[in-house]
Amino acid sequence: MSIRPGSIEHIRLEMESLLDRLAPEAPEDQRAMVADVLRSGVMLLHDGCDSGQIKLMSKAVKEMRRSWQVFNHYRGVRKVTIYGSARTPEDHPDYDVARVFGRKMADEGWMAITGAGDGIMKAGHEGPTREASFGLRIRLPFETSANDVIEGDPKLVSFRYFFTRKLMFMAHADAVAVFPGGFGTMDELFEALTLIQTGKSGLVPIVLVEGEEGYWPAWQEFVVGQLQKKGFISPEDESLIHLAESPEDARDHIMQFYRRYHSSRYVGPTFVIRMSLPLTDEQVETLNEEFADVVDGGRMSLSQALRGETDHLDLPRLTFVHTRRDWGRMRQLLDRINELP
């Protein structure tokens, strides 16, 4: 059977042949996925896309690739993403608390990811210092340079698009710390909550921190009084956030989240919770009794690494078929796992 030049199948074969020549050492599954990227690019020309649409896709892919080039050097290092206002003065209590929080996380071996502007972003670099900081700069007409802490550092990445920048904030975050801010801060906070609530991002702790009491209690009052009481979110969704009383409390909340819990993933329909400390059979039975609602048939059980897993193979596992919903309850499950003796 002949294949018509320019057809989808013809383009697919051409892309696969090209990658066989250019990257023969790459794993076959990775070559297949890159072939999909190339094929999508070629199909833009067949789909009648204009230059602006093609330019957007080209620049977005370049921004993502550049970001991964930087972050891939620091795999295995825990990172906290810090959000907050660029307008916060350096003599404001929020600025000082952000700086202290970043330093305390660095003392625990963590790195900080924040924007590259002034205000909370600069404080988020000063605390952990330049060496333990990433700067994700957005190109704006009124903000053309990075703050003097991160300027010139190889871990400073520039973005044209907010959506690629926000992707990198969350893709590499093991925790999120949010300080008072405006529209941009609220956008970032609600996106983080939405991604976690819908299972599109891994479960990570979100701590709300401030130097002057009032901002976050008022925010929580709105969330509970309007969103929760009117049924727009579930009561369990409150478990996704923690109002910290101090930078020390914010740090302790994050570190407690990783007391036993290490990471998680799906292997087919099975949800795998990796742990740095094992559970006993009796503790698993307790979890089965308290959290039967998150299991879609069957029970939770202890396990070794499953076929298909490639990392952290030495860690003990808790596995079950997950309902793929109610992530507030899943956060409560992880908290329970962490607090068991």
QUIZI-V899238 format. One record per helix or strand of 3 or more residues. SS is the DSSP state (hx for helix, st for strand). FROM is the first residue (numbers start at 1). LEN is the number of residues. If there is no record, write none. Layout:
SS_FROM_LEN / SS_FROM_LEN
This chain:
hx_8_15 / hx_28_19 / hx_51_24 / st_79_5 / hx_93_15 / st_111_5 / hx_120_9 / hx_130_3 / st_133_6 / st_156_4 / hx_162_10 / st_175_5 / hx_183_15 / st_205_5 / hx_215_14 / hx_235_6 / st_241_3 / hx_247_11 / st_261_7 / st_270_6 / hx_281_10 / hx_292_3 / st_301_3 / st_316_7 / hx_327_13
